[in-house]
């Protein structure tokens, strides 16, 4: 399921590793 708010949060992250970390944290909860 896609959270538009979440997509907006990670869109500005330019570092792929950093973004992956955020995405992983989001998916784990």
N, C-alpha and C positions, 0 to 999 in steps of 0.2 A: 504493500500500500504506500502511496506517495503522499508526502506532506509538503504542500506548496510552500509553507513557511520555512520548512527545513531546507528545501531546495534553494530558497532565497538566502538562507544563512551560509550555505557552503559555496554558493556561486562566486563569492568574492575571494575565496581561498585559492591562492595561486600555486601553493606548494602541494603537489599531488600526495606526498606522504602525509602531510598535515590533514588534507581533506579526507584521505582514507581513514585516518584515525578518528576523525569526527563522524564519518559515516558509520564506521564500525561501532563506535560508542552509541550512536543513534539506533542502530539495528539490534544491538544487544539488549536494550531496555524494553 
